[in-house]
């Protein structure tokens, strides 16, 4: 095994049920310091003669791994070792993922992890049960030395998510792989390849006429992601529900890294729970740790076009917010009033509406400020639309919004 351990002088030993040493503190690879306990099992027939001393099993417990850009591949590199004569286990430990400033981004708890060799399959295996953000998941890796392939499976019952990854590393210069994602009984596959500084990928739910497609290129030095995607229909709960994978991921602040730069464009034809909105052109940009969706546009029943600018997505008091300037161009003001069933005597012509939005994803609330109708601020309109409190029920939201808008229209019409 290719791991250098530095063992402390503080240790104990026992001969029952089989010989083993327990060291109170251990560091290895010159990267993990004072990392908990290590238990070393030694076969009884190898114990009497030091020149034939052979380690059978190694068990680490209560270890804290500090993972950063220098040692991020530690766990996969272990698969290259020879585990044919012993096993390597880790129990009740933690992985601290740190950024370039050594700040902890998130913590992964290892309940149980094991490396072993399967003689029939001529492969190293790595299995692990973990928890992250209070979500449980398990991993299984298989390194096939003969065919030079790595197979991995990640399963999270908490998220109804499962992934299968197949990586071919015969070609050392350009490795190719395939990932299958299973989420809520839906399947998405992704083909990818990577070389020294370049990673390319293409996600799709099916090869012909896909409902979902996402492809892009990642330059690793320096890191920059350029990608684009197409969605025929999107479930609004997957990006508006505070418990969704996307919003939980944004809350980790992993994307708020000053070394991360990204441009992503998504074209969404329809939002299922909000049929009134369509043709969404979502643009996501990350620059020096700041996330915005500037230049995002969408249509509202062909009677109005919306544009987002001066936006920022950020965390405040453990809540996720979107601050933005919303500009609405009214293409047909008569249809606009028909939608809200506004009485005819209140239907003044309107061409443009603009306001500052602060939306709280966790509380389902929206604050509207500085509402301008055709460039003018009406205090009564601003007062009636100051705060929107949304519901989980689609019908309730529709009735609530119509009543609120009609009150604002009545105030505007005088």
N, C-alpha and C positions, 0 to 999 in steps of 0.2 A: 504494500500500500504506500502511496506517495504523499504522505502527510507527516510533517515534522511537528511533534508535540513537545512542548516545554512543560515538564511536570514539577510541581512544588515538592518541598521536603515534607510537607504535612500530608501523610497518607496513613492508611490502615490496611490490614490484610486479613484474609480468612481462608480456611481450607474447606469450608462446608457451605453449600452442598458440593462446590468444586472450588479449586484455588482461584482467588481473584484479589487484585489490589484496587483500592479506592483512593484517588488523589483529590484533595479538597479544592485545589485551584489548578487550572490548566490554560495554556494558551497554545495556539498553533498557527502555522503559516505566517507567523509574525504579524498577524492581523487581528486576532481575537484574543484580548487580554483578560486574565482573571475570569475565565468564562464558566465558572461553576464546577461541577464534579465530573470526574471521568472514572469509570469502572472498567478494569482490564481483566478479562478471563484468560487463564492459562491452562492448557491441558495438563493433567496430572503426570502423564508420561514425559512431558517436556520440562517439568519443573526442576528436576533433580540436577540436571546438567546445564549450566549457564550457556555453554557454547551451542546447545541445541534448543535454547529457550525460544518458544514460539507463542505468539499471541493468538488466541482463538477468537475472541469477540471484544469489541469496544463499545461501551455504552456511555454517552454523555447525558447529563441531566442538569436542569436549571441553568442552561447556557444562554447567554445573551450575545447574539451575533449582530455586529454592526456592519451592515451592508451598504456599500457606496459604489461609485463608478469604478473603483480599482478592483473590487472583489465581488461584483454583482453576480458573476458566473460561477461562484464557488460550488454551489450545490450540483450544478450540471457537470462541472469538471470532475467531481468525485466519481461520476459514472465511468470515467476512463480507467479507474483503478481496478486492481485484481481482487475481487471479493470471493474467489473460488474456495478459499480455505477459512474464511471467517466472515462475520457479519459486523456491520457498523450501525449503531442505533443512536437516536437522539430522543429524549423524553422531556416533557414539561419545560420547554424552552421558548425563547422569543427571538424574532428577527426584527431589528430596528433598521428601517430603510431611511437613509439620510441623504440630504442634498449636498451641494458643493460647499455650503456654509456649515455643514455638520448638524443642521437642524433635522429633527426626526419628522419625516413625512407621514409615516404610518407604521404600525406595529403588527406583525404577523405572529400569532401564537402557534407553536408546534405542540400538539398533544402527543403525537407519536410519529417517528420517522425511522425508516429502516432501509439500508442498502444490503443487497444480497445477490448471489450468482445462481442462475438456473442452468444446471449442467446439460439438461435435455435441449434447451433452447439456445445454449451457448451465448447467453445474454446477461448483462447486469440489469438488476431491477432496483427501482427506488419507489417506495410507497410512503405516503405521508397524510396524516389527518391534521387539519389546521383550522384556525379561526381568525378572521379579519373583519373589523367593523361589526363585530357581533354576528358575523355570517360564517357558518361552517362550510368547509369544502375539503375534498380529498384529492390527492394527486397520485398518479401512477406513471412512472417513466420506465422505458425499456430501451437499452442500448444494445443493438444487435451487431456484434463485432464482425460477424461473417459477411453479412450483406451491407454493412455500414449504413444502418438506418436507425433512427431514434423514433420511437412511438411514445406518445404521452396522452394521458386522459385526465381531465379535470372535471370534477362533478360537484355541484353545489345544489343540494335539495332546497336550501333556503331561498335560492333565486330561481329554481326550476331551470337551471342552466347546466349544460354539459358540453365539453369540447373534446374533440379527438384530433390529435396533431401527428402528421407523418412527415418526417424530415429525412431526405436522402443526402448523405455527405460524401458520396464517392468522389465527386468533383470538388477538390479542395478550394478552388478559386471561386466557384459559384454554386452554392447549395440551394436546393429546391425543396419545397414543401407544400403540404395541403392540410388545411384545418377545416373540420366540420363543426359547426355550432348548432346545438339543439336548445331552443328556448321556447317554452310554452307550446310544445308540440310542433314548432316551426324549425325548419332546417335551413341553414345558410352555410355555404362552403366558400373557402378562400384559398386561392393559389398564391404562393409567394416565392420569391427568390432573393438571395442576398449575397453580396460579395464583401469586400473589406470595408467600404464606406457607403454602400448603397443598399437600400432595402425597397423592393417593389412588391405591391400586393394588389389583388383584385377579388373583392367580395361579391357574391351573387347568390340569390336564393334558387335560381335555376339558370341553365345555360342559354335557353331561348326565351325571348320576351320576358325578362325578369321583372318582378314587382319591386325588387331591391337590387341595387348595384352600387358598389363603392370601390374606387380604385385610387391609387396614389403612389407617390415616391417619397422616400425618406432619405435625405442626405444626413449621414451620421456625424461628419466632421466638416463644418459645424452642423449642429442638428437643425434641420429644417424640413417640415412636412408640407407637401403640396398635394391636395387630393380633391376629388369631386365625386358626387353621388347622385343617384336618382331613386326616388321613392314614389310609387304610384299612390300609396295610401299609408298614412301613419296614424298610429294610435296615440291620441293626445295624452293619455294617462302615462305613457312611457317617458314623456318629457315634462309633464306638468305635475304629476304625482310626486310629492317630496320623498317617497320611499322607492322611487324608480332607480334603476341601476345608474342611469345617466346623471341624475341630480345627486345621488350619493357619491358618485365619482367626482363630480365638481366640488363637493364639500370637502374632499380630502386635500384640496389645494395643491395636488400634484402638478396641475397645469400652470400654477402660479410660480413657475420657475423662470428666472430671468435669462436662462440659457436656452429656453424653449421658444421656437418660432414656428408658426403654423398658419397656413391659409387653407380653408376648407369651404367648398361650395356644395350645397345640397338643393336639388330641385324636387319639391314635393307637390304632387298633383292635387291631393285632397287630404284633409284632416277629418278623420272619421266622426269624432264627437262634435266637431264644429263645422258642419257641412257648408255654412255660409262663407267660409274662408277657403280659398284654393289658390293654385299656382304660386306656392310659396317658394321664393328664391332665398334660401338661408345662407348667409355668408358668415363664417366664424373665423376670427383672426386672433392670434395670440402673439403679443410682442412684449418682450421683457417682463413677463409675468402678468400682463394685463390681458383680459379676455373681453372682446367686444363682438357684436353682431351688426356692425355698421353696414349700410347699403343693403340690408335685408328688405325684401319687398314681398307683398302679398295682395291678392285681390279679394274684394268683398262683394260677391254676387254680381259682378260686373257693374255695380253702381258706384264703387269707390275703390281707390288704390291706396295702400298703406306703405309707408317707408319708415325704416328705423335708422336713426343716426345718433351721434354723441352717446353711444351706449357703453355700459360697463356691467359685467357680471362679477359679483363679489360676495364675500361672507361678512356678516356683521351680527355679533351676539348669537353665533351658531345658527343663524338663518341665512338662506341664500337669496340674494336680491338681483334684480335687473333694473338698472336705471337707464333711461333712454328718452330721446326726443322723438315723438311720434307725429308724423305728418300725414294727414288724410286728404286726398284729393277727391272731391265729390264729382263723379262723372254725370250722374242723373239725380238731382236733388228731389224730384218728385217720387222716384222709386225709393229713395232713402227714407222719405216720410211714410210711404206706404208700408215699408218693412216694420216701422215702429207703430203703425196704425195711428198716426198723429192726426188730430182733427184739422180740417182744411183751413180754418181761420188762423192757424199757427204756422202755416207752411211758408216761411220766408225763404227766399233763394239763398243757398249756401254753396260756396265753391271750395272753401278750404278750411280745415280744422287742424290746429296744432296744439300739442300739450306736452308737458314733461311727465313721464311715467316712472313710478317707483313700485315695482311688483315684488311682493314677498312670496316666494314659492312655498314656503313652509306654512304660512298663515292663510294663504289664498286671499290676500288683500292687495288692492292696487290704489295707490295715491296718485291723483291727477292734479297737477299744479300749472299755473300760468296758461290756462286754456284760452286760446285765441281763435275766434271765428272770423274768417276773412280779415285777419290781421289785428282785430280789436279784442280786448279783454273785457268781458262782462262779469262784474262781481257776483251777480246772482247765479249765473251759470257755473262759475268756479265754486261757489258755495254748495250747490246741489250735487256737483260731481266730484267733490273733494276726495271722498273715499268710497271705494267699491269693495264690498265683502262678498266673495263668491261662495257658492255651495258646491257640494259634490254632485248634486242632481242637475242634469242638463236642462230639464224643463223649468226648474226653479230659477236657474240662472237666466234663462231666456225671458221669463216673466219679470223678474227683478230688474234686469237691464232695460227692458222696454219701458217699465214704469219710471225708472230713474231718468232715462233719456227724454221721455215726454215731459217730465217736470222741468228738465233743463231747457227744452225747446220752448215750453210755455213761458219760462222766465226770459228767454232770449227774444221771443216775439213781443213781449210786453203785454 
